[in-house]
Amino acid sequence: MSKENQEESDCHIQAIKDLHQQLSENWYSETNDEDLRDQADELIELYLLENLLSSSAEPHTLASLIYNSYSQTLKSKAQAAKLISIGLTTSGPNWEDRKELLKLIKNPQSHWSHRICLRD
């Protein structure tokens, strides 16, 4: 890897760390919902750019929760479906989070995260 590519990769990794920390700490807060969704999408893109596919469950988890917390159920279900695919690939058919994600996909309105950021 060239020095230029290495520096770019280092910037991506730092951005992943920063975004992950921000989203983990603030996804359920009163922060602007559009900013959170943009940050979740950016985090996923950075994971893909850095070929961190085996580690990409976490950004999809955050994105799914963020979308569902703002009642964007279709996007939440899409992220949960990607997460199931990753989880089954990396952990096998007995992956423990699979059942919870299937519940989210089947009925996102009944999931604990639904509209959590829209509640008064």
Phi and psi in radians as a Rosetta constraint file:
Dihedral C 1 N 2 CA 2 C 2 CIRCULARHARMONIC -1.215 0.35
Dihedral N 2 CA 2 C 2 N 3 CIRCULARHARMONIC 2.802 0.35
Dihedral C 2 N 3 CA 3 C 3 CIRCULARHARMONIC -1.045 0.35
Dihedral N 3 CA 3 C 3 N 4 CIRCULARHARMONIC -0.691 0.35
Dihedral C 3 N 4 CA 4 C 4 CIRCULARHARMONIC -1.102 0.35
Dihedral N 4 CA 4 C 4 N 5 CIRCULARHARMONIC -0.782 0.35
Dihedral C 4 N 5 CA 5 C 5 CIRCULARHARMONIC -1.148 0.35
Dihedral N 5 CA 5 C 5 N 6 CIRCULARHARMONIC -0.639 0.35
Dihedral C 5 N 6 CA 6 C 6 CIRCULARHARMONIC -1.139 0.35
Dihedral N 6 CA 6 C 6 N 7 CIRCULARHARMONIC -0.743 0.35
Dihedral C 6 N 7 CA 7 C 7 CIRCULARHARMONIC -1.125 0.35
Dihedral N 7 CA 7 C 7 N 8 CIRCULARHARMONIC -0.703 0.35
Dihedral C 7 N 8 CA 8 C 8 CIRCULARHARMONIC -1.118 0.35
Dihedral N 8 CA 8 C 8 N 9 CIRCULARHARMONIC -0.736 0.35
Dihedral C 8 N 9 CA 9 C 9 CIRCULARHARMONIC -1.111 0.35
Dihedral N 9 CA 9 C 9 N 10 CIRCULARHARMONIC -0.725 0.35
Dihedral C 9 N 10 CA 10 C 10 CIRCULARHARMONIC -1.051 0.35
Dihedral N 10 CA 10 C 10 N 11 CIRCULARHARMONIC -0.693 0.35
Dihedral C 10 N 11 CA 11 C 11 CIRCULARHARMONIC -1.119 0.35
Dihedral N 11 CA 11 C 11 N 12 CIRCULARHARMONIC -0.710 0.35
Dihedral C 11 N 12 CA 12 C 12 CIRCULARHARMONIC -1.090 0.35
Dihedral N 12 CA 12 C 12 N 13 CIRCULARHARMONIC -0.780 0.35
Dihedral C 12 N 13 CA 13 C 13 CIRCULARHARMONIC -1.105 0.35
Dihedral N 13 CA 13 C 13 N 14 CIRCULARHARMONIC -0.722 0.35
Dihedral C 13 N 14 CA 14 C 14 CIRCULARHARMONIC -1.123 0.35
Dihedral N 14 CA 14 C 14 N 15 CIRCULARHARMONIC -0.711 0.35
Dihedral C 14 N 15 CA 15 C 15 CIRCULARHARMONIC -1.116 0.35
Dihedral N 15 CA 15 C 15 N 16 CIRCULARHARMONIC -0.672 0.35
Dihedral C 15 N 16 CA 16 C 16 CIRCULARHARMONIC -1.053 0.35
Dihedral N 16 CA 16 C 16 N 17 CIRCULARHARMONIC -0.833 0.35
Dihedral C 16 N 17 CA 17 C 17 CIRCULARHARMONIC -1.030 0.35
Dihedral N 17 CA 17 C 17 N 18 CIRCULARHARMONIC -0.823 0.35
Dihedral C 17 N 18 CA 18 C 18 CIRCULARHARMONIC -1.119 0.35
Dihedral N 18 CA 18 C 18 N 19 CIRCULARHARMONIC -0.840 0.35
Dihedral C 18 N 19 CA 19 C 19 CIRCULARHARMONIC -1.122 0.35
Dihedral N 19 CA 19 C 19 N 20 CIRCULARHARMONIC -0.728 0.35
Dihedral C 19 N 20 CA 20 C 20 CIRCULARHARMONIC -1.056 0.35
Dihedral N 20 CA 20 C 20 N 21 CIRCULARHARMONIC -0.773 0.35
Dihedral C 20 N 21 CA 21 C 21 CIRCULARHARMONIC -1.110 0.35
Dihedral N 21 CA 21 C 21 N 22 CIRCULARHARMONIC -0.811 0.35
Dihedral C 21 N 22 CA 22 C 22 CIRCULARHARMONIC -1.048 0.35
Dihedral N 22 CA 22 C 22 N 23 CIRCULARHARMONIC -0.818 0.35
Dihedral C 22 N 23 CA 23 C 23 CIRCULARHARMONIC -1.213 0.35
Dihedral N 23 CA 23 C 23 N 24 CIRCULARHARMONIC -0.695 0.35
Dihedral C 23 N 24 CA 24 C 24 CIRCULARHARMONIC -1.089 0.35
Dihedral N 24 CA 24 C 24 N 25 CIRCULARHARMONIC -0.640 0.35
Dihedral C 24 N 25 CA 25 C 25 CIRCULARHARMONIC -1.516 0.35
Dihedral N 25 CA 25 C 25 N 26 CIRCULARHARMONIC -0.465 0.35
Dihedral C 25 N 26 CA 26 C 26 CIRCULARHARMONIC -2.122 0.35
Dihedral N 26 CA 26 C 26 N 27 CIRCULARHARMONIC 0.029 0.35
Dihedral C 26 N 27 CA 27 C 27 CIRCULARHARMONIC -1.081 0.35
Dihedral N 27 CA 27 C 27 N 28 CIRCULARHARMONIC -0.470 0.35
Dihedral C 27 N 28 CA 28 C 28 CIRCULARHARMONIC -1.755 0.35
Dihedral N 28 CA 28 C 28 N 29 CIRCULARHARMONIC 0.129 0.35
Dihedral C 28 N 29 CA 29 C 29 CIRCULARHARMONIC -1.522 0.35
Dihedral N 29 CA 29 C 29 N 30 CIRCULARHARMONIC -3.037 0.35
Dihedral C 29 N 30 CA 30 C 30 CIRCULARHARMONIC -1.549 0.35
Dihedral N 30 CA 30 C 30 N 31 CIRCULARHARMONIC 0.323 0.35
Dihedral C 30 N 31 CA 31 C 31 CIRCULARHARMONIC -1.063 0.35
Dihedral N 31 CA 31 C 31 N 32 CIRCULARHARMONIC 2.650 0.35
Dihedral C 31 N 32 CA 32 C 32 CIRCULARHARMONIC -0.909 0.35
Dihedral N 32 CA 32 C 32 N 33 CIRCULARHARMONIC 2.144 0.35
Dihedral C 32 N 33 CA 33 C 33 CIRCULARHARMONIC -1.095 0.35
Dihedral N 33 CA 33 C 33 N 34 CIRCULARHARMONIC -0.611 0.35
Dihedral C 33 N 34 CA 34 C 34 CIRCULARHARMONIC -1.164 0.35
Dihedral N 34 CA 34 C 34 N 35 CIRCULARHARMONIC -0.662 0.35
Dihedral C 34 N 35 CA 35 C 35 CIRCULARHARMONIC -1.068 0.35
Dihedral N 35 CA 35 C 35 N 36 CIRCULARHARMONIC -0.778 0.35
Dihedral C 35 N 36 CA 36 C 36 CIRCULARHARMONIC -1.084 0.35
Dihedral N 36 CA 36 C 36 N 37 CIRCULARHARMONIC -0.766 0.35
Dihedral C 36 N 37 CA 37 C 37 CIRCULARHARMONIC -1.139 0.35
Dihedral N 37 CA 37 C 37 N 38 CIRCULARHARMONIC -0.713 0.35
Dihedral C 37 N 38 CA 38 C 38 CIRCULARHARMONIC -1.093 0.35
Dihedral N 38 CA 38 C 38 N 39 CIRCULARHARMONIC -0.727 0.35
Dihedral C 38 N 39 CA 39 C 39 CIRCULARHARMONIC -1.140 0.35
Dihedral N 39 CA 39 C 39 N 40 CIRCULARHARMONIC -0.700 0.35
Dihedral C 39 N 40 CA 40 C 40 CIRCULARHARMONIC -1.094 0.35
Dihedral N 40 CA 40 C 40 N 41 CIRCULARHARMONIC -0.761 0.35
Dihedral C 40 N 41 CA 41 C 41 CIRCULARHARMONIC -1.122 0.35
Dihedral N 41 CA 41 C 41 N 42 CIRCULARHARMONIC -0.707 0.35
Dihedral C 41 N 42 CA 42 C 42 CIRCULARHARMONIC -1.110 0.35
Dihedral N 42 CA 42 C 42 N 43 CIRCULARHARMONIC -0.713 0.35
Dihedral C 42 N 43 CA 43 C 43 CIRCULARHARMONIC -1.065 0.35
Dihedral N 43 CA 43 C 43 N 44 CIRCULARHARMONIC -0.777 0.35
Dihedral C 43 N 44 CA 44 C 44 CIRCULARHARMONIC -1.078 0.35
Dihedral N 44 CA 44 C 44 N 45 CIRCULARHARMONIC -0.768 0.35
Dihedral C 44 N 45 CA 45 C 45 CIRCULARHARMONIC -1.048 0.35
Dihedral N 45 CA 45 C 45 N 46 CIRCULARHARMONIC -0.722 0.35
Dihedral C 45 N 46 CA 46 C 46 CIRCULARHARMONIC -1.142 0.35
Dihedral N 46 CA 46 C 46 N 47 CIRCULARHARMONIC -0.707 0.35
Dihedral C 46 N 47 CA 47 C 47 CIRCULARHARMONIC -1.039 0.35
Dihedral N 47 CA 47 C 47 N 48 CIRCULARHARMONIC -0.738 0.35
Dihedral C 47 N 48 CA 48 C 48 CIRCULARHARMONIC -1.176 0.35
Dihedral N 48 CA 48 C 48 N 49 CIRCULARHARMONIC -0.736 0.35
Dihedral C 48 N 49 CA 49 C 49 CIRCULARHARMONIC -1.022 0.35
Dihedral N 49 CA 49 C 49 N 50 CIRCULARHARMONIC -0.662 0.35
Dihedral C 49 N 50 CA 50 C 50 CIRCULARHARMONIC -1.590 0.35
Dihedral N 50 CA 50 C 50 N 51 CIRCULARHARMONIC 0.115 0.35
Dihedral C 50 N 51 CA 51 C 51 CIRCULARHARMONIC 0.958 0.35
Dihedral N 51 CA 51 C 51 N 52 CIRCULARHARMONIC 0.730 0.35
Dihedral C 51 N 52 CA 52 C 52 CIRCULARHARMONIC -1.688 0.35
Dihedral N 52 CA 52 C 52 N 53 CIRCULARHARMONIC 0.852 0.35
Dihedral C 52 N 53 CA 53 C 53 CIRCULARHARMONIC -1.112 0.35
Dihedral N 53 CA 53 C 53 N 54 CIRCULARHARMONIC -0.662 0.35
Dihedral C 53 N 54 CA 54 C 54 CIRCULARHARMONIC -1.230 0.35
Dihedral N 54 CA 54 C 54 N 55 CIRCULARHARMONIC -0.306 0.35
Dihedral C 54 N 55 CA 55 C 55 CIRCULARHARMONIC -1.786 0.35
Dihedral N 55 CA 55 C 55 N 56 CIRCULARHARMONIC 0.057 0.35
Dihedral C 55 N 56 CA 56 C 56 CIRCULARHARMONIC -1.424 0.35
Dihedral N 56 CA 56 C 56 N 57 CIRCULARHARMONIC 0.086 0.35
Dihedral C 56 N 57 CA 57 C 57 CIRCULARHARMONIC -1.109 0.35
Dihedral N 57 CA 57 C 57 N 58 CIRCULARHARMONIC -0.689 0.35
Dihedral C 57 N 58 CA 58 C 58 CIRCULARHARMONIC -1.091 0.35
Dihedral N 58 CA 58 C 58 N 59 CIRCULARHARMONIC -0.818 0.35
Dihedral C 58 N 59 CA 59 C 59 CIRCULARHARMONIC -1.152 0.35
Dihedral N 59 CA 59 C 59 N 60 CIRCULARHARMONIC -0.560 0.35
Dihedral C 59 N 60 CA 60 C 60 CIRCULARHARMONIC -1.218 0.35
Dihedral N 60 CA 60 C 60 N 61 CIRCULARHARMONIC -0.606 0.35
Dihedral C 60 N 61 CA 61 C 61 CIRCULARHARMONIC -1.088 0.35
Dihedral N 61 CA 61 C 61 N 62 CIRCULARHARMONIC -0.882 0.35
Dihedral C 61 N 62 CA 62 C 62 CIRCULARHARMONIC -1.056 0.35
Dihedral N 62 CA 62 C 62 N 63 CIRCULARHARMONIC -0.768 0.35
Dihedral C 62 N 63 CA 63 C 63 CIRCULARHARMONIC -1.087 0.35
Dihedral N 63 CA 63 C 63 N 64 CIRCULARHARMONIC -0.748 0.35
Dihedral C 63 N 64 CA 64 C 64 CIRCULARHARMONIC -1.084 0.35
Dihedral N 64 CA 64 C 64 N 65 CIRCULARHARMONIC -0.770 0.35
Dihedral C 64 N 65 CA 65 C 65 CIRCULARHARMONIC -1.148 0.35
Dihedral N 65 CA 65 C 65 N 66 CIRCULARHARMONIC -0.742 0.35
Dihedral C 65 N 66 CA 66 C 66 CIRCULARHARMONIC -1.090 0.35
Dihedral N 66 CA 66 C 66 N 67 CIRCULARHARMONIC -0.851 0.35
Dihedral C 66 N 67 CA 67 C 67 CIRCULARHARMONIC -1.074 0.35
Dihedral N 67 CA 67 C 67 N 68 CIRCULARHARMONIC -0.745 0.35
Dihedral C 67 N 68 CA 68 C 68 CIRCULARHARMONIC -1.200 0.35
Dihedral N 68 CA 68 C 68 N 69 CIRCULARHARMONIC -0.570 0.35
Dihedral C 68 N 69 CA 69 C 69 CIRCULARHARMONIC -1.174 0.35
Dihedral N 69 CA 69 C 69 N 70 CIRCULARHARMONIC -0.366 0.35
Dihedral C 69 N 70 CA 70 C 70 CIRCULARHARMONIC -1.873 0.35
Dihedral N 70 CA 70 C 70 N 71 CIRCULARHARMONIC 0.339 0.35
Dihedral C 70 N 71 CA 71 C 71 CIRCULARHARMONIC 1.100 0.35
Dihedral N 71 CA 71 C 71 N 72 CIRCULARHARMONIC 0.485 0.35
Dihedral C 71 N 72 CA 72 C 72 CIRCULARHARMONIC -1.683 0.35
Dihedral N 72 CA 72 C 72 N 73 CIRCULARHARMONIC 1.281 0.35
Dihedral C 72 N 73 CA 73 C 73 CIRCULARHARMONIC -1.166 0.35
Dihedral N 73 CA 73 C 73 N 74 CIRCULARHARMONIC -0.613 0.35
Dihedral C 73 N 74 CA 74 C 74 CIRCULARHARMONIC -1.119 0.35
Dihedral N 74 CA 74 C 74 N 75 CIRCULARHARMONIC -0.766 0.35
Dihedral C 74 N 75 CA 75 C 75 CIRCULARHARMONIC -1.196 0.35
Dihedral N 75 CA 75 C 75 N 76 CIRCULARHARMONIC -0.645 0.35
Dihedral C 75 N 76 CA 76 C 76 CIRCULARHARMONIC -1.085 0.35
Dihedral N 76 CA 76 C 76 N 77 CIRCULARHARMONIC -0.798 0.35
Dihedral C 76 N 77 CA 77 C 77 CIRCULARHARMONIC -1.118 0.35
Dihedral N 77 CA 77 C 77 N 78 CIRCULARHARMONIC -0.659 0.35
Dihedral C 77 N 78 CA 78 C 78 CIRCULARHARMONIC -1.108 0.35
Dihedral N 78 CA 78 C 78 N 79 CIRCULARHARMONIC -0.755 0.35
Dihedral C 78 N 79 CA 79 C 79 CIRCULARHARMONIC -1.162 0.35
Dihedral N 79 CA 79 C 79 N 80 CIRCULARHARMONIC -0.691 0.35
Dihedral C 79 N 80 CA 80 C 80 CIRCULARHARMONIC -1.118 0.35
Dihedral N 80 CA 80 C 80 N 81 CIRCULARHARMONIC -0.669 0.35
Dihedral C 80 N 81 CA 81 C 81 CIRCULARHARMONIC -1.128 0.35
Dihedral N 81 CA 81 C 81 N 82 CIRCULARHARMONIC -0.732 0.35
Dihedral C 81 N 82 CA 82 C 82 CIRCULARHARMONIC -1.089 0.35
Dihedral N 82 CA 82 C 82 N 83 CIRCULARHARMONIC -0.697 0.35
Dihedral C 82 N 83 CA 83 C 83 CIRCULARHARMONIC -1.112 0.35
Dihedral N 83 CA 83 C 83 N 84 CIRCULARHARMONIC -0.722 0.35
Dihedral C 83 N 84 CA 84 C 84 CIRCULARHARMONIC -1.068 0.35
Dihedral N 84 CA 84 C 84 N 85 CIRCULARHARMONIC -0.758 0.35
Dihedral C 84 N 85 CA 85 C 85 CIRCULARHARMONIC -1.039 0.35
Dihedral N 85 CA 85 C 85 N 86 CIRCULARHARMONIC -0.790 0.35
Dihedral C 85 N 86 CA 86 C 86 CIRCULARHARMONIC -1.134 0.35
Dihedral N 86 CA 86 C 86 N 87 CIRCULARHARMONIC -0.804 0.35
Dihedral C 86 N 87 CA 87 C 87 CIRCULARHARMONIC -1.080 0.35
Dihedral N 87 CA 87 C 87 N 88 CIRCULARHARMONIC -0.749 0.35
Dihedral C 87 N 88 CA 88 C 88 CIRCULARHARMONIC -1.172 0.35
Dihedral N 88 CA 88 C 88 N 89 CIRCULARHARMONIC -0.633 0.35
Dihedral C 88 N 89 CA 89 C 89 CIRCULARHARMONIC -1.186 0.35
Dihedral N 89 CA 89 C 89 N 90 CIRCULARHARMONIC -0.747 0.35
Dihedral C 89 N 90 CA 90 C 90 CIRCULARHARMONIC -1.549 0.35
Dihedral N 90 CA 90 C 90 N 91 CIRCULARHARMONIC -0.452 0.35
Dihedral C 90 N 91 CA 91 C 91 CIRCULARHARMONIC -2.080 0.35
Dihedral N 91 CA 91 C 91 N 92 CIRCULARHARMONIC -0.196 0.35
Dihedral C 91 N 92 CA 92 C 92 CIRCULARHARMONIC 1.583 0.35
Dihedral N 92 CA 92 C 92 N 93 CIRCULARHARMONIC 3.110 0.35
Dihedral C 92 N 93 CA 93 C 93 CIRCULARHARMONIC -1.194 0.35
Dihedral N 93 CA 93 C 93 N 94 CIRCULARHARMONIC -0.312 0.35
Dihedral C 93 N 94 CA 94 C 94 CIRCULARHARMONIC -1.664 0.35
Dihedral N 94 CA 94 C 94 N 95 CIRCULARHARMONIC 0.337 0.35
Dihedral C 94 N 95 CA 95 C 95 CIRCULARHARMONIC -0.988 0.35
Dihedral N 95 CA 95 C 95 N 96 CIRCULARHARMONIC 2.180 0.35
Dihedral C 95 N 96 CA 96 C 96 CIRCULARHARMONIC -1.200 0.35
Dihedral N 96 CA 96 C 96 N 97 CIRCULARHARMONIC -0.457 0.35
Dihedral C 96 N 97 CA 97 C 97 CIRCULARHARMONIC -1.444 0.35
Dihedral N 97 CA 97 C 97 N 98 CIRCULARHARMONIC -0.136 0.35
Dihedral C 97 N 98 CA 98 C 98 CIRCULARHARMONIC -1.010 0.35
Dihedral N 98 CA 98 C 98 N 99 CIRCULARHARMONIC -0.804 0.35
Dihedral C 98 N 99 CA 99 C 99 CIRCULARHARMONIC -1.083 0.35
Dihedral N 99 CA 99 C 99 N 100 CIRCULARHARMONIC -0.760 0.35
Dihedral C 99 N 100 CA 100 C 100 CIRCULARHARMONIC -1.118 0.35
Dihedral N 100 CA 100 C 100 N 101 CIRCULARHARMONIC -0.695 0.35
Dihedral C 100 N 101 CA 101 C 101 CIRCULARHARMONIC -1.205 0.35
Dihedral N 101 CA 101 C 101 N 102 CIRCULARHARMONIC -0.637 0.35
Dihedral C 101 N 102 CA 102 C 102 CIRCULARHARMONIC -1.112 0.35
Dihedral N 102 CA 102 C 102 N 103 CIRCULARHARMONIC -0.633 0.35
Dihedral C 102 N 103 CA 103 C 103 CIRCULARHARMONIC -1.100 0.35
Dihedral N 103 CA 103 C 103 N 104 CIRCULARHARMONIC -0.741 0.35
Dihedral C 103 N 104 CA 104 C 104 CIRCULARHARMONIC -1.093 0.35
Dihedral N 104 CA 104 C 104 N 105 CIRCULARHARMONIC -0.731 0.35
Dihedral C 104 N 105 CA 105 C 105 CIRCULARHARMONIC -1.183 0.35
Dihedral N 105 CA 105 C 105 N 106 CIRCULARHARMONIC -0.744 0.35
Dihedral C 105 N 106 CA 106 C 106 CIRCULARHARMONIC -1.193 0.35
Dihedral N 106 CA 106 C 106 N 107 CIRCULARHARMONIC -0.717 0.35
Dihedral C 106 N 107 CA 107 C 107 CIRCULARHARMONIC -2.598 0.35
Dihedral N 107 CA 107 C 107 N 108 CIRCULARHARMONIC 1.377 0.35
Dihedral C 107 N 108 CA 108 C 108 CIRCULARHARMONIC -1.084 0.35
Dihedral N 108 CA 108 C 108 N 109 CIRCULARHARMONIC -0.447 0.35
Dihedral C 108 N 109 CA 109 C 109 CIRCULARHARMONIC -1.197 0.35
Dihedral N 109 CA 109 C 109 N 110 CIRCULARHARMONIC -0.399 0.35
Dihedral C 109 N 110 CA 110 C 110 CIRCULARHARMONIC -1.614 0.35
Dihedral N 110 CA 110 C 110 N 111 CIRCULARHARMONIC -0.097 0.35
Dihedral C 110 N 111 CA 111 C 111 CIRCULARHARMONIC -1.285 0.35
Dihedral N 111 CA 111 C 111 N 112 CIRCULARHARMONIC 2.560 0.35
Dihedral C 111 N 112 CA 112 C 112 CIRCULARHARMONIC -1.019 0.35
Dihedral N 112 CA 112 C 112 N 113 CIRCULARHARMONIC -0.455 0.35
Dihedral C 112 N 113 CA 113 C 113 CIRCULARHARMONIC -1.430 0.35
Dihedral N 113 CA 113 C 113 N 114 CIRCULARHARMONIC -0.213 0.35
Dihedral C 113 N 114 CA 114 C 114 CIRCULARHARMONIC -1.085 0.35
Dihedral N 114 CA 114 C 114 N 115 CIRCULARHARMONIC 2.155 0.35
Dihedral C 114 N 115 CA 115 C 115 CIRCULARHARMONIC 1.063 0.35
Dihedral N 115 CA 115 C 115 N 116 CIRCULARHARMONIC 0.306 0.35
Dihedral C 115 N 116 CA 116 C 116 CIRCULARHARMONIC -1.065 0.35
Dihedral N 116 CA 116 C 116 N 117 CIRCULARHARMONIC -0.538 0.35
Dihedral C 116 N 117 CA 117 C 117 CIRCULARHARMONIC -1.500 0.35
Dihedral N 117 CA 117 C 117 N 118 CIRCULARHARMONIC -0.104 0.35
Dihedral C 117 N 118 CA 118 C 118 CIRCULARHARMONIC -1.828 0.35
Dihedral N 118 CA 118 C 118 N 119 CIRCULARHARMONIC -0.067 0.35
Dihedral C 118 N 119 CA 119 C 119 CIRCULARHARMONIC -1.352 0.35
Dihedral N 119 CA 119 C 119 N 120 CIRCULARHARMONIC 2.557 0.35
